[in-house]
Amino acid sequence: MTDEADDQAGPVARQRKIIHVDMDAFYASVEQRDNPDLRGKPVAVGGSRERGVVAAASYEARKFGVRSAMPSVTAKRQCPDLIFVKPRFEVYKAVSQQIRDIFAEHTPIIEPLSLDEAYLDVTENLQAIALARDVALAIRARIKEVTGLNASAGISYNKFLAKLASDHRKPNGQYVISPEMGPAFVEALPVGKFHGIGPATSAKMNSLGLHTGLDMRNQTLDFMQAKFGKAGAYYYWISRGIDDREVRANRIRKSVGAENTFAGDLTDFDAMAAELLPLVDKVWRHCEDKGSRGRTVTLKVKFNDFEIITRSRSVPVAVSSRSELERLSVALLQNEMPLSRPVRLLGVSLSSLHEGEQDESQLGLPI
């Protein structure tokens, strides 16, 4: 489950008009826009030929199966002509702000999910445009005019369906799921395509005979809650096309993290502790920029066989300094020593955030 599914779905009090805008291959498209030599070519932002992971891939690269979070070595194997480009996050943030300003011309109710996507509630929009699909067309045209980039959009009466719809006509398209279409659209959808259902939950559902939205819809609320806890109610309602979550302006982020995949596997404690330092720096810099603090430090470890473990520690008072964050992170690693296998990746995150945490950026990318 993601933060996105934390608020429970349920019967809708009134019909809303919601747009989910998602930029097409955002980081890679910015790089292709700014460097004509990259246009029409397979581009991966982040990583390198030998190490790291792909942060974003152009559509030309995606044709070869290259995806974000894929190890660079795998990406290069699948696409020998892949061009790796160093990320320029300050540029992406500046373009994202241009896009945010365009959103604000139409509605003040904007819920950013990352630099390249957001929900908009346009039930009552500032341009007095009657149809939400026309608002989406106007926004996408303005984004193209101002930034030179393509955006896709999904339009529906709730967040869940708007998110699904934005994927339906990618790239550079939009799709409307009306109240009449909603239940039928959901019933044929594989459970793995439901936003908020990850691979582990999808596998569990399949083991219970739940393969589609219709399979979920045929279950009782009691059954879904018994099998999936609090999330079961969310699944029960969205399988019926029902989602009453509001678009939340200034959405509060619950955690911030950074991680890095290594060129070679690590086994030595000192080497791993040294690799934690730039991750701690990145997390703490974010906290300082946003004036936010958190109480729970989590260490993520991925072994060379791709198994992942996490270890967390919560403190009574919010972590107040970079040195404290480093100390807690290194202590979590020390507690696991000696590790049973070589380590491929390490990550550090800080959660239970408070005090002005209103970030829209997409941390957690490899540095």
N, C-alpha and C positions, 0 to 999 in steps of 0.2 A: 504494500500500500504506500502511496505517496502522500505528501501533504495535501495534494489536490483532492484526495478522497476522504480526508479526515472529517469534513462536515458531512453529516448523513444526508443522503438523498431522501426524497419523500414526496408526497402529493404536492403539486404546485398550487400555491395560493392564487397566483395570477399569471397570465401568459406574458413572458418576457420576450424581448428581441435581443439575442446575444450573438456576437460575432467573435470567432476565434481567428486571429490573424497570425500567420506563421510565415516568416521569411523563408525563401527557397535557398537552401544550401548557403546560409547567411555568410559565415566567415569566408568560405571558398568563393562565393560570388563577389564579395568585397575585393578579394585579392585579384580576381579576374577583371573586375571593373577597373582597378587601379593599375594593372599591368596587362596591356593588350597582348603580350606574348603568351599569356596563360589562357586566353580565351579559346574555348573549344577543346581544351586539353584536360586530361585527368589530373586533378590537383588535390593534394591532401594538406590540410593545415595542421601543423603540429607534428611531433615525431621527427624522424629522419630515416634514411635508408637502413640504418643499423639498429636503432633503438627507439624507445618511446611508443606512444600510441597515437592514433589519428584522432584529432579533435573534431575535424569536420572534413567532408569530402564533397567535391563537385559532382554534378550529375553525370559528367563524363566518367568519373572514377566509380560512381555507384553502379554503372553498367557492368563493371567487372566484379561486383560484390564487395567493394571497399565501403566500410561503414565507420562511423565514429566509434571510438573506444576499441577499435581493432588494433592489435600490435602492428607496428610499422613493418616488421619483417613479413608478416602474413599479407599485409596490403601490397607490398612490393612484389611478393610472389604471385599474387592474383592479377596484378596490373604492372608488368615490367616497365612500362613507360610512365609510371606515376611520378609526378613532380611534387616534392615536399617543400612547403613554404612555412617559414617561421611565423607564428601568430603575432598579430599587432592588436592587442586588446584595447589599447587607448583609441585606436581608429574605430574598432567595432563599437565601443561605448559611445563615441561621438555620433556615429551613424544611427545607433539605437536611439539616441536622444532626439535626433531629427525625426525619426519615425514616431516616437512618443509625442512629440509636438504636433504631428499630424493627427494622431488619435485625439488629442485634446481639443482640436478644432471641431470635433464631432460629439464628444461626450467627456464629462469629468470622471465617469465611472470606468476606470481602467485598472485591470489586474495583471501586471506583468508577471510572466512565468520565468522569463530569462531575457537575455538581450534581444532575442529574435522572435519572441512570441508573446501574445497577450490576449486576454479576454476583454471585450468591450460590451457594456450594457447600453444599447442604443434604443431602448424602449421609448425614451423621450430624448431625442438627439438635438443638438444645438443648431443644426441646419434645417430642422423641421422637415426632414426627408421622410416620406410616408413609409417606404419599404426598406427593411433592413438590408436586402440584397443590393439596393441602390446605394446605401451608405457604404457597404463593402466595396462596391465598384468605385465609388468616389475616393475612398481611402487608398485603394490599391493603385489607382491612376495617379494620385498625388504622390505616393511613395515612389513610383516610377519616375515621375517628373523631378522630384527633389533629389533622390539618391541614385537614380539609374538602376535600381534593383527591383526584382520581381517578388511579389508577395502572393501567397495563397490565402483563401479565407473560407471558413465554414460558418454558415448562418443557421441558427435554429432557435428553439424556444427554451433550451437549457444548455448548461455548460458541457455536459457529457456529450450530447449530440453535436454541438458546434465543433468540439474538438475532433470528433469522428469525421465530420463533414469536411474539415479543412484538409484532410489527407486524401479526400476522394477525387479531387481534380488537380492534384499536384503534378508538375509545377505550374505556376502562373495561372491558376484557375480558382474558381469558387463553386460552392455547392450548397444548396438549401435543403434542409430536412424539416419539412413542415409538421405540425402536430398530427396531421392525418397520416404522414409517412412514418413517424417515429417508431411505433411498436413493430411494424413489419420490417423496418430497416434493421432493428436490433435483433430480431428473432433468428435471422440467418447468419448472424455474425459469430465467428469462432470466438470462444472465450478469451483466447490469447490476444485478440484484437481490442478487448475492452480496456480503456484507459483506467489505470489503477490495478490491473491484474497482471502481475509479473510471471516469469517462467515457472517459479515454484508453485504459485497458487494455481496457475493454469494446469500444471501437471496433476496437482491434487484434485482439481475439478474433473479432469479427464478420468482419473482413477475412480471417481464417484459416478461416472457416466454422464457428466456434464460437459458437452462439447460445443454447444451453441447457446445463443441467448434464449432460444426457445426451451432448451433443456433446463436452464436456470429458472425460466418463468414457470415451468411446471412444478417447481418445488415450493413448499410452504415457507413462510417467514421463519417459523420455528426451526425448520430443517437447516436453512441457510445460516442462521445464527448459531445453531449447535455445531455446525461444521466449520464455520469461519469467524465466529466471535462477532465483535462489533462490526467488522467489515461485511458480515453476512447480510445485514440490513441494506447496506449500500448496494451490494450485488443484486439483492432481491428487487429493489426499486429500479435500478438502471436497466435490468433485463426487461422491464416494462416500459422503457423509454422515459422514466420519471426521475427527475433530479431537481430539487428545489434549492440547491446551493446558490447563493447570491454571488455576483461578481464583486469581489472585495477590493476596493481602491486601497492603495498603500498596504498591500498584502504583506504580512509579517513573515519573514523567513525564519524557520525554526533551527536551522543549523548552517554552518559554513565549513567547508573542508577543502583540502588539496591533497593530491596524490601524485606519485611518480612511478613509472615502470623503468626498470634498470636495464642497461645494455647487457650486463651479465648478472647471473644470480649471485646473491650475497649470502654469506654464512657467518661472517665475523661481526660481533656485536658493535665494535667501534665503527666499522664501516657503515653499518645500518644506522647507528645513532647519528653519525655525520649526515646521512641522507635525510634524517628527520628535520634538520635545522632549516633548510630552505622552505620546507612545508610549513613549519611553525611560523617562519617569517611571513609567508603569504597569508596564512589564516589571521595572524595578529594584525598585519597591515590592514586587512579588510575590517577587522573589529575596530581599529582606531579610526579608519575613514568614516565608518557608520556610527561610531559612538556606542557600539553594542558590546555586551559582555555575556558570557555563558558559564554554566556550572558543570557541564559534563564534557569531558575529554574522551575521545574515542580513537583508538589505534586500529588501523586496518592492515592486515598482512595477507598477501597473496603468495602462495608457495609456487614452486616450479611445476607442480602438477595441477595448478590453477585452482586448488582449494583455497577458500578465503575464510579467515577467522577475524573477528573483531573483539577487542577488549576495551571496556569503558570504566571510567571512574568519575563519580560525581562528588563535588566538594560543597560544603555548606554555604560558602560565600562565593560569588562569581569570581572567576579567574581575573586577576587585576593587572597582570603584567606579562610581557612576552617571556620573561625568564621563568615565570611560574608555569606557563603553558608548555615551555620546553621541558621543565623538570617533570611534569606529570606525564608528558608523552614518552620521554625516555624511560621513566619508571615503569610504564606499562610494557614497554619492550623488554626491559630488564627482567620483569617478572616472568616472561615467557622463555627466557634463556635456560638451557640451550634449546634452540628450535630443532624440530625433528627433520626438517627438510630445508633446502636452499630457498631463499626468498626472491621472488620476482618483482614484487611491488610493495610499497609502503604508503599509507595514507594517514592523515591526521585531521580530525574534525572537532569542532566545538559546537555544542548544542545547548538547549534550554536557554536560548538567547532572549535578551530583553534590552530595554532602554534604547528606543529609537531604531531598532533593527528593521529597516524597510528596504532591503536590498533587492534589486531586480537582476543583478548580474549572475552569470552562470559560473560560479566557482566549482572546484572539484575537477577542473581540467588539469592535465599533466603540466608541470612547469618545465 
